[in-house]
């Protein structure tokens, strides 16, 4: 296969979106490895699950929805989502690429095949990463042991009030980490406010924060 043939297939009408997404994923990892990644986020994270760690580990609620149960089935309560999505996207791209190389299906058939290829790729990624599950259970994505966050100071990355869950950025040395938090007492805490971690829910994997320390 010549370079031009490779480019033509990689950026065919069906594969272009996959190729662009894969390039963006690779750029994300290169940028993360070289400089680290610090992106402000403003979301309503109270979805019946908690993302606790910079890469977004999924922590399942006591009564999860079917979607959350599906994510747990894929081991996304253990495996960092960024790793899982990148590998799944890579396997989907490779499958779609070689499908076009060897079978040259019509465009509409190739497009319809993307979804089942992605599902199969997710299942394959689950199996591929399964031996690493004990490793991911013991350490976070940076290879660090869990820290005691109670009493630490951080900056809110989203606005919280009442029972709403938000995102807090905490620095451990020079490394930024993000935690899922709720307001202690339900008071409104705005994005960008400096707060203290004053308590932890042992079952739902989030922390309580307040604008002043009051354990």
Buried (B, 14 or more C-beta within 10 A) or exposed (E): EEEEEEEEBBBBEBBEBBBEBBEEBEEEEEEBEEEEEEEEEEEEBBBBBBBBBBBBBBBBBEEBEEEBEEBBEBBBBBBBBBBBBBBBBBBBBBBBBEBBEEEEBEEEEBBEBBEEBBEBBBBBBBEBBEEEEEEBEEEBBEEEEEEEBBEBEBBBBBBBEEEBBBBBBBEEEEEBBBBBBBBBEEEEBEBEBEBBBBBBEEEBBBBBBBBEEEE
